Every structure is written in C-alpha cells, then in structure tokens.
Amino acid sequence: MSSDTDATADRNPTPAASRASGPEIIETPGQIRSWRVQQRRVGHTIGFVPTMGALHEGHLALIDHARERCDRVVVSIFVNPLQFDQISDLEQYPRTFDADLALCAAAGVAAVYAPSVATLYPDGYQTRVDPGPLANRLEGASRQGHFTGVATVVTKLLVAVGPDVAIFGAKDAQQLAVIRRIVNDLDLGVEIVGHPTVRDDDGLALSSRNRRLSDNERLAARCVPEALAAARSAYASGERSTGPLIETAVARITAEPTARLDYLQIVDPDSFESVHDDLVTDDGALIVTAVWIGETRLIDNMTLET
Ligand code: PAF
C-alpha cells in the first residue's frame, strides 16, 4: 500500500488534551476487541456505524438510531482505499477528522475506531472478500472491484468491533444488499439495519460527495431525486410496465444539460437483478440510478410502492 493512500497522514488527530470528554479514540483491531470485551463484561450492547468520515446529518441519523437500539455506539472512520477504482476519487475524498470527532462527541458516541491504512492493510496483506454476482451488477459494473473492497473492509470492521447491530444508510442500497449477503453467508451474527435515506430540503440524498457540487451543479442535481420521484408517482398511479416507468425517470435526467446518466434500472432489492417481464408485479422493487453532475457521481434510489 503506497504511503499516499495512508489515511493517518490526512487525519490530523486532535491532541488528547482537547478531547478529554469526547469518544474514546481506538486505532487498532486489538484495542477495539479489548474495548468490546470490557463493554460486554458490564452487560452493554453495542451499536456500530461504519463510515468514511466527512460526517453529515445522514450519518447522525444512523448514530441516533444506533443509540436508540444499543447502550454504547461505535463509529468507525476509515477511508478505505480498496473500494476506490480511481486514485483521484480516493485523493479527493473529504477528510475532516477533527470535525467528525466533534460531531461524534455531541452525538454521544462512546468510541471512534479510526485505524490507519497500514494497520488494516499492512505490507503483505492479500485477503479479499468476494460477495459474488450481486457485486458485479450496476454499481459493481460501473466501479470495478468496488464491492469487493467494501465487503473486505466491512468484514474486517464487523469482526473487530463485534457489534450487536450495525446501521447502514439505504441510499447505498446495493452496498446494503451486499453487506446483508456477506453477513448471512459468513455467519457473522450481526443484525444489519438499513436506515431510510435522509434528504435535504431540495430532495437531494445526503452524501459526502454533495460538497463537491458547485451552486449551479447543486441546482442541476435536483433532477436525480425528481426523476425517481416521477417514476414512483407513476407507479403509485397504477403504471406497472418497467419501460414507461424508466422512460419517465430518464426523461427528467436527460432534460438537465449538465447531467450524464450512468444507469437507471428497476431491480429486486435483494439480488439487484433487473425486474423481468417488463412488469413490476409486487410493491418493493427499487428504482436505482447513478448520474454524473459535472465531475461528481451521485447515486440514489426509491422504493416503488402504492
Ligand atoms: O458507506 C460507506 O461509507 C462505506 O462504503 C463503508 C460502509 C463505511 C465501507 O467503507
């Protein structure tokens, strides 16, 4: 692993003295295991929110949910190089460790697990977790190796933290399906909760990537939730044919000059296979999309239901 991908260098941790009352900061798998053993000894349940930092209201909603469910909450902050297919994307990923820590403190997080890249992937590291065909569709097809990277790091994090419950945002719907798959297939014994997408007033799903949008791009980005909402409302009004539902959504995106469609499909929420027979027969299918707004790639989804 090259040193320019080492997140430690970018993390710029707050000096210990100024974070006396904040969450405990834990940097190695061994330390987080010891922390977990202590918590278990006094009977505490553990909720876990894995993140890559740059925390926003969406993450805070996940943390709040974890606090409602469990006695102690752990947040991991780790920008995982394995899940980036473009080095430029990894380098541009926002790193705001001190601000993240302050948000975690205010949100009542008990521990922040923030290992370095060299700690999780030391020289000689080789193992990958392959989530199977689900990982090759849509996001996986557009971003080679992405879900292998996600599955590998999430498995390492879940094994180290050993939580009762782990909470993930439903905006990353395919990631959520991949994680459910690996937890089930590898008998990891953690309850996986998908938390509903949190949206800004303009409908845009909260994402760390939104901060890359210029003001004009931010306006243009509204086409993403509007496109999905248009298809969802057509479905609610009785349209069941996938063709017209998809065309309705695509029309809204192509009407936006700065938007470039990567994919837009209606899929089964577990397998992410396209809904067949040109007909959505049951509530619960997902309409999913990835759209470039300038240099920023946004993903979003909505459930088709009556
Ligand atoms: O959704 C994310 O922030 C990341 O993909 C995750 C789950 C923390 C793994 O790096």
Residues whose N, C-alpha, C, O or C-beta is under 5 A from the ligand:
A	BS01	PAF	P50 T51 M52 F78 N80 V150 V153
